[in-house]
Amino acid sequence: MRLAPSVLALSLTVAVAVPAAAQSGAYVVRLGTDTLAVEKFTRTANRIEGEMVSHVGRVTIRRYSFDFDRSLTPVKGEVTVLRPGAETGAPVQHMLATFQGDSVFSEITRDTATTRRRVGLTHGATILPGGPYGLYEIMLARALRGSDSTSYLAYGIGSPQPTPMSAWRLSRDSVAWATPWDVYHAKLDREGRIIGSIPQGGTQQWSIERVASLDTRAIATRWAATEKPDQTVLTLSPRDTVRATVGGAQLMIDYGRPTKRGRTIFGTVVPWGSTWRTGANAATQFRTDKALEMGGIVVPAGFYTLWSIPTPTGWQLVINGETGQWGTEHKDNRDLFHLPMQVGSTPRPVEQFTISVAPSGSGGTLVLEWDTTRATMPFAVR
């Protein structure tokens, strides 16, 4: 659920911070047109408890509760992860956090193994709502009390350190927040509750929509019924490997394959003018056992990562000398070559990002295709 990633007006702070009576809410979480999770929760002045069902990977049920003091400073948080059909059995995982002064103490139990951790917090740190969206209103209300913009630290149970976040007001009925991975804009109702949010850029790109109610148990049962034994029901960007023999050279490309899911890809999901990992998740790996001539440059035999810079007027292929890194960890100073690519259109929209190698004579063509865009790089074996 790079979701990764909000200033509240005074009216929002008051309405959200101190509800006169128990409030309930529900969210649908989507990536493009696909529903990935649902959530329902109930909140009083100093406590929120809820349940989130996700089918990113195996279908899981997350039951959560968080307690706060009058200033909305977190006191205790607890999350229990279960599998559908085994709600009364042993949990897949149990997470507990207690906040004491400038420290948070967490205890994570999976099967019979328990990990304990203490993390120091600076003044103002709060809970990072990395999964349950019901926490966002509380987090933002506390962080933005009496302010139009703020930066702060957030903590997720079990994390080795807090995460920097920021938030700001866009208008009377809209806010924005940013994580190190994502930026989101959200609309608010008259009581300051989040109606929904949409991604503005980043790596996760989740959107959420508030709905009147949800039967999370029924949804969990329905999703679980689509699973095959010991297999995941949904992988957002599965890994794939391309292997080709071209002109006597052995080529290998290992990359993640994101899916369109009804979204506008280039210029939105993949911003113009930014260095893109050319796939998803870990950086795209490229190996050749012979030198290749590309764009008038000879690329020696070796192991590299492939990146690209799409723009409305053309693309560049970037060959980087570092390998094994995550796709958000591109280092300009390790770039070896920037090569212009040929860009055209596909005959029909390509739903899942695809890299291929088309042999031709003593060389071939590296082909990138997604949505309605095809970018190519001819090469010859040397």
C-alpha positions in Angstrom: 0.0 0.0 0.0 5.5 5.0 -3.0 2.6 5.1 -0.9 6.0 7.6 -0.6 4.3 10.5 -0.5 -1.2 19.0 4.4 -1.9 22.0 6.3 -5.2 21.9 8.0 -7.3 25.0 8.4 -8.3 25.9 12.0 -11.8 24.6 11.4 -10.4 21.3 10.4 -8.2 21.1 13.4 -11.0 21.7 15.8 -13.5 19.4 14.0 -11.1 16.5 13.6 -9.2 16.9 16.9 -12.2 16.7 19.3 -15.2 14.9 17.9 -18.3 15.5 20.0 -19.3 11.8 19.7 -17.9 8.7 18.1 -17.3 9.1 14.4 -17.1 6.3 11.9 -15.5 6.3 8.4 -14.5 4.0 5.5 -12.1 4.3 2.7 -11.5 2.5 -0.6 -7.8 2.5 -1.6 -6.9 2.3 -5.3 -4.0 2.3 -7.6 -5.4 3.7 -10.9 -8.6 1.8 -11.5 -7.7 -1.2 -9.3 -9.0 -1.5 -5.7 -6.1 -2.7 -3.5 -7.5 -2.2 0.0 -10.6 -1.2 2.0 -10.8 0.2 5.5 -13.3 1.1 8.1 -12.8 2.8 11.5 -14.4 4.4 14.5 -13.0 7.4 16.3 -13.6 9.1 19.6 -11.7 12.1 21.1 -8.7 10.1 22.2 -8.9 6.8 20.4 -9.2 5.3 16.9 -9.8 1.7 16.1 -10.4 0.1 12.7 -9.8 -2.7 10.2 -8.1 -2.7 6.9 -8.2 -5.5 4.3 -5.5 -5.5 1.7 -4.8 -7.8 -1.3 -1.4 -6.5 -2.2 0.3 -9.9 -2.1 -1.7 -12.3 0.1 -5.0 -11.1 1.4 -4.6 -9.8 4.9 -6.7 -8.2 7.6 -5.1 -5.5 9.8 -6.9 -4.7 13.0 -5.6 -1.5 14.6 -6.1 0.7 17.6 -4.3 3.9 18.7 -4.7 5.9 21.9 -3.8 9.6 22.3 -3.7 12.2 25.0 -5.7 15.5 24.9 -3.1 17.1 22.7 -3.3 14.2 20.2 0.2 13.0 21.2 0.3 9.2 20.7 0.4 7.1 23.8 0.0 3.6 22.5 -0.5 1.8 19.1 -1.4 -1.8 18.3 -1.8 -3.6 15.0 -2.7 -7.3 14.5 -2.3 -8.9 11.1 -4.6 -11.9 10.3 -5.5 -14.1 7.3 -9.1 -14.4 6.2 -10.8 -17.4 7.8 -8.3 -17.5 10.7 -9.5 -14.4 12.6 -9.7 -16.3 15.9 -6.4 -18.1 15.5 -2.8 -17.0 16.0 -2.1 -13.8 14.1 0.4 -13.6 11.3 2.0 -10.6 13.0 1.3 -8.5 16.1 2.8 -5.0 16.6 2.7 -3.0 19.7 4.2 0.5 20.4 4.2 2.6 23.5 5.4 6.2 23.6 7.2 7.5 26.6 8.8 10.9 26.6 11.2 11.2 23.8 11.2 7.5 22.9 9.0 4.9 21.4 9.3 1.2 22.4 8.0 -1.3 19.8 7.5 -5.0 20.0 7.0 -7.0 16.8 5.9 -10.7 17.1 5.8 -12.9 14.0 5.2 -16.6 14.6 7.2 -17.3 17.8 9.9 -14.7 17.2 9.7 -11.3 18.9 11.8 -8.2 18.0 12.0 -5.3 20.4 13.3 -1.8 19.5 13.7 1.6 21.0 13.7 4.7 18.8 14.4 8.2 20.0 11.9 10.8 18.9 12.4 14.6 18.6 9.7 16.8 20.0 6.6 16.8 17.7 7.0 13.3 16.2 3.6 11.5 15.7 2.3 8.3 14.2 3.1 7.6 10.6 -0.1 6.2 9.0 1.7 3.9 6.6 -1.4 1.7 6.1 -4.5 2.8 8.0 -5.8 6.0 6.5 -8.1 6.6 9.4 -4.9 7.9 11.2 -4.3 10.7 8.6 -6.9 13.1 10.0 -5.5 12.8 13.5 -1.9 13.1 12.3 -2.6 16.2 10.2 -4.7 17.8 12.9 -1.9 17.6 15.4 0.9 18.5 13.1 -0.9 21.5 11.7 -2.6 22.9 14.7 -2.6 26.7 14.3 -0.3 26.6 11.2 -0.7 26.9 7.5 2.3 24.7 6.7 4.7 22.5 8.7 7.4 19.9 8.6 7.5 17.1 11.1 8.6 13.6 11.9 6.3 10.6 11.8 6.9 7.1 13.2 5.6 3.7 12.0 5.5 0.8 14.4 8.7 -1.2 14.1 10.5 1.3 11.9 14.2 1.9 12.7 13.7 5.7 12.6 11.1 8.4 12.1 10.2 9.6 8.6 10.2 13.3 7.7 6.9 14.6 6.3 5.4 17.9 5.5 1.9 19.4 5.1 0.3 22.6 3.8 -3.1 24.1 3.1 -4.1 24.5 -0.5 -7.5 26.2 0.1 -10.3 26.3 2.6 -11.4 22.8 1.6 -8.2 21.2 0.4 -4.8 20.2 1.8 -1.6 18.5 0.7 0.9 16.3 2.3 4.3 14.9 1.3 6.4 12.0 2.3 9.9 11.3 1.0 8.2 9.2 -1.7 4.9 10.8 -2.7 2.9 14.0 -2.7 -0.9 14.0 -2.3 -3.7 16.5 -2.5 -6.9 15.9 -0.5 -10.4 17.4 -0.4 -12.2 18.0 2.9 -15.8 18.1 3.9 -17.4 20.8 6.1 -16.4 19.0 9.2 -12.8 18.7 8.1 -12.8 15.0 7.3 -10.9 13.8 4.3 -13.2 13.0 1.4 -10.5 11.6 -0.8 -6.9 12.2 -2.0 -5.2 11.9 -5.3 -1.4 11.4 -6.0 0.5 14.4 -7.5 3.7 12.5 -8.0 6.0 9.9 -6.5 6.5 6.2 -6.4 3.4 4.7 -4.7 0.6 6.8 -6.3 -2.3 5.5 -4.2 -5.7 7.3 -4.2 -8.3 7.1 -1.5 -12.1 7.7 -1.6 -14.3 8.0 1.5 -17.5 6.0 1.4 -20.5 5.6 3.7 -19.7 2.1 4.9 -18.0 -1.2 4.0 -18.3 -4.8 4.9 -14.6 -5.5 5.2 -15.1 -9.1 6.3 -17.2 -10.0 3.2 -14.7 -8.3 1.0 -11.8 -10.2 2.6 -13.7 -13.5 2.1 -14.4 -12.6 -1.6 -10.8 -11.6 -2.3 -9.4 -14.7 -0.5 -11.5 -16.9 -2.7 -9.5 -15.7 -5.7 -6.2 -16.9 -4.3 -4.5 -20.0 -5.3 -2.8 -22.1 -2.5 0.6 -20.7 -1.5 0.5 -18.0 -4.2 0.0 -14.3 -4.1 -3.2 -13.0 -5.4 -1.8 -9.7 -6.7 1.7 -8.5 -7.4 1.7 -4.8 -8.3 4.9 -4.8 -10.4 6.2 -8.3 -10.9 9.9 -8.8 -11.7 10.8 -10.2 -15.1 14.0 -11.1 -16.9 14.8 -10.7 -20.6 17.6 -12.9 -22.0 18.7 -12.6 -25.6 21.6 -13.7 -27.8 22.3 -11.1 -30.4 25.3 -11.1 -32.7 27.1 -13.5 -30.4 26.5 -11.3 -27.3 24.6 -12.6 -24.3 22.3 -9.9 -22.9 20.3 -9.9 -19.7 17.8 -7.3 -18.4 16.1 -7.7 -15.1 13.3 -5.2 -14.3 10.0 -4.5 -12.5 6.8 -4.3 -14.7 4.3 -1.7 -13.5 0.8 -1.7 -15.0 -1.2 1.2 -16.5 -4.4 0.6 -14.5 -6.3 3.3 -16.3 -3.8 6.0 -15.5 -2.1 8.5 -17.8 1.5 7.3 -17.7 4.1 9.7 -19.2 3.9 13.2 -17.8 1.8 12.0 -14.8 2.9 8.7 -13.3 6.3 9.1 -14.9 7.0 12.9 -14.7 8.6 14.6 -17.7 12.2 15.5 -17.4 12.9 13.3 -14.4 15.2 10.3 -14.2 13.0 7.2 -14.2 14.0 3.8 -13.0 12.6 2.4 -16.3 10.4 -0.1 -14.5 9.4 -0.4 -10.9 10.9 -1.2 -7.4 14.6 -2.2 -7.7 16.6 -0.5 -10.4 16.6 -2.1 -13.8 19.7 -4.4 -14.2 21.5 -4.8 -17.5 24.4 -7.2 -18.4 26.3 -7.7 -21.6 29.2 -10.0 -22.2 30.4 -8.1 -25.3 30.9 -4.4 -26.1 27.9 -2.7 -27.7 27.8 0.4 -29.8 24.8 2.6 -29.0 24.3 6.1 -30.4 27.9 6.3 -31.5 29.2 5.3 -28.1 30.8 2.0 -27.3 29.5 0.5 -24.0 32.1 -2.0 -22.7 31.0 -5.5 -21.7 29.8 -5.3 -18.1 27.0 -5.1 -15.5 25.0 -1.8 -15.3 21.7 -0.3 -14.4 19.4 1.2 -17.0 17.5 4.5 -16.4 15.7 6.9 -18.8 14.7 10.5 -18.9 11.4 10.9 -20.8 10.5 14.4 -22.1 7.7 15.5 -24.4 10.3 16.2 -27.2 12.5 13.1 -26.7 14.0 10.4 -24.5 17.5 9.7 -23.2 18.7 6.3 -22.1 21.0 6.5 -19.1 23.5 3.8 -18.4 24.8 3.9 -14.8 27.7 2.1 -13.3 26.2 1.2 -9.9 24.2 -2.0 -9.5 21.9 -3.6 -6.9 20.3 -0.3 -5.7 16.7 0.5 -5.2 15.0 2.4 -8.0 14.7 5.6 -6.0 18.5 5.7 -5.3 19.8 6.9 -8.6 23.2 8.7 -8.3 24.0 11.1 -11.1 27.7 10.9 -10.4 27.6 7.2 -11.3 26.1 7.8 -14.8 28.4 6.6 -17.6 26.4 7.4 -20.7 23.4 9.5 -21.8 22.1 8.4 -25.2 19.3 9.8 -27.3 16.5 7.3 -28.0 14.0 7.1 -30.9 10.4 7.6 -29.8 7.2 6.7 -31.5 3.7 5.3 -30.8 2.6 1.7 -30.3 -0.2 0.3 -32.5 -2.4 -0.1 -29.4 -2.0 0.8 -25.7 0.4 -1.5 -23.8 -1.1 -2.2 -20.3 2.1 -3.5 -18.6 5.5 -1.9 -19.1 7.6 -4.2 -21.3 11.3 -4.3 -22.2 12.4 -6.4 -25.2 15.3 -7.0 -27.4 14.8 -7.3 -31.2 17.7 -9.0 -33.0 18.8 -7.6 -36.3 21.9 -8.6 -38.2 25.0 -8.1 -36.0 23.0 -6.1 -33.5 19.5 -5.3 -32.6 17.2 -2.9 -30.9 16.4 -2.3 -27.2 12.6 -1.6 -27.0 10.7 0.1 -24.2 6.9 0.1 -24.5 4.2 1.3 -22.1 0.8 2.9 -22.7 1.0 4.3 -26.2 4.7 5.1 -26.2 7.6 3.1 -27.7 11.2 4.2 -27.1 14.0 2.4 -28.9 17.8 2.2 -28.9 19.5 0.4 -31.9 22.8 -1.2 -31.1 25.6 -3.2 -32.7 27.8 -5.8 -31.1 31.5 -4.9 -31.2 
